[in-house]
Amino acid sequence: MVLKTNAQDEERQADNSAGVVLRAQSLSKSFGGQDVLRDVDVELRRGEVILLEGENGSGKTTLINILTGNLEPDSGSIHYTANSRAIEFQFPQSWWQRLKPVNRFASDTVARHGFGRTWQDVRLFESMSLCENIAVADPSQRGENPLFAMFSSPFSNGHGAGSEESIQNRSKPLADLAARRTLNQLGLAGREQSSGDMISLGQSKRVAIARAVAAGARVLFLDEPLAGLDRQGINDVLKLLSELVQNRRVTLVIVEHAFNQNHLKEMITSHWRLENGELTVNPPGAAGTTDASTQPHWFQMLADAADEVITEPLPRGAKLTRFRIADRYSSNPVLEITDLVVKRGNRTVVGLDDEGNEAGLNLAINQGEIVILQAPNGWGKSTLFNTLVGLGESDSVNGSARQGMLSGPAWSRRCSGMIAIPSSEALFKTLSASECFVLATEDSFGAANQFENHTISEMSGGQRQLLQLEIALHNSQQDTLVILDEPYVGLDENKSEKFTRKLLAADFQACLMLLPSHFRTIH
């Protein structure tokens, strides 16, 4: 922490009078030599509602982690002025600053200065009641420190230990009473003793927001507060957020899926967009977008090879593009999914319609088709991939499929003719490229490949991605269904075209590729 000076005191007073609650300058952060944030400047004012946008991997979570004290930046400064106890941090910090017992840069310090956060996965205490979930965040409650129990006196409140008022004070502390009032305001009266795992997703998100406010948050960072909610749940959360902004002048920074941003448009006062490590600020209605009309060359290669290209809309901002190869195409479905609904706990991940209602996903892939499913980040692409290939990360799956391979564990589906490559790397890093190829194909990798004797750890991300895609296509046959999760991510233009040529020349019944809403090619 930097020592206060008269100039800094004057600056803080000016910030408070102007409503500035946070000012960060020249924030930079890199991971493994890759710059995620580069000299980012941000300023937040009281009562603002910021929509933080950016493609998957653009650094949104990294920025939030830094501003909430969960991650230390490599360089820069952060000036917190949400309440009267202003504090400033300069980075990089010295070792003695990291060892300070109080006012060190950490999430609890930032929270005490009025900055709260909610998470995408809510994170309620499932075994605790709703009342306890909110009361636990109240700054006035002592927590479970055994020293308080050892040295506190039952008579310290001025009442006899056995008096009725004393018993009530000990059993219903102020934090508990405040939590009950909050639950009443949230429309959850009568649910005070319900455990955190016995309420709907929309209710749990309202409780999580209320818990952050109970901790004293004057600024809230919200990670996908509307994700997975039906229409009523969305309305409930929006009502709570509007009340916080209008009546309490709480500042909000929101990360939300593209298909839910329309619900927030009346609240948003400014757009922040992260791209290539840099932050741009735009007024309402002027959010930065990627030009989706400009297709990469590999997309045009697929279109040129197809006899017919068909585009179909899907719910929640997704779309399907079918490339039908003339000498392969048949109307015989290789895969036909009907009324698919996939849940994780109370949250429906796959199968929602545009209004957020559970309708089920219908999808058919015909013989001789290369099909691209494009969807925004958070739509459920990875969950759909895991469901199709049998990785079983979801709590419940309902629906039906005509293809018999969609049953049993992943290895049985592979034996039935399904080849799947996830978006995350699935190679043995200590083996060479040639060894990985032989292990997967029982065939020679080919001496012409310049990377055959390189270990996987020595190869670039694009080289690794191309290798596992080549392995998949080498294994495909005329009765194979190929499913690829974001195959072009990490490939530059040359490697993208190389893979596309191999894809068009490979033998398979059909191919399904899951991709983000906007194509991105590395140059």
Salt bridges, closest charged atoms under 4 A:
ASP9 OD1 - ARG12 NH1 3.95
GLU11 OE2 - ARG23 NH1 3.43
ASP15 OD2 - ARG23 NH1 2.85
ASP15 OD2 - HIS79 ND1 3.57
GLU43 OE2 - ARG23 NH2 2.88
GLU43 OE1 - ARG45 NH2 2.97
GLU53 OE1 - HIS271 ND1 3.26
GLU55 OE2 - ARG273 NH2 3.89
GLU72 OE2 - ARG98 NH2 2.83
ASP74 OD1 - LYS29 NZ 3.44
GLU88 OE1 - ARG12 NH2 3.92
ASP108 OD2 - ARG112 NH1 3.54
ASP121 OD1 - ARG123 NE 3.04
GLU165 OE2 - HIS159 NE2 3.72
ASP176 OD2 - ARG180 NE 3.10
GLU224 OE1 - HIS257 NE2 3.21
ASP236 OD2 - ARG206 NH2 3.45
GLU243 OE2 - ARG248 NE 3.75
GLU275 OE1 - ARG273 NE 3.93
GLU278 OE2 - ARG38 NH2 3.98
GLU308 OE1 - ARG324 NH1 3.64
GLU312 OE2 - ARG322 NE 2.73
GLU336 OE1 - ARG402 NH1 2.99
GLU358 OE1 - LYS343 NZ 3.43
GLU369 OE1 - ARG322 NH1 2.84
GLU369 OE2 - ARG324 NE 2.68
GLU425 OE1 - ARG464 NH1 3.12
ASP443 OD2 - HIS474 NE2 2.89
GLU470 OE2 - LYS498 NZ 3.80
ASP492 OD2 - LYS495 NZ 3.65
GLU493 OE1 - HIS523 ND1 3.77
GLU497 OE2 - HIS297 NE2 3.87
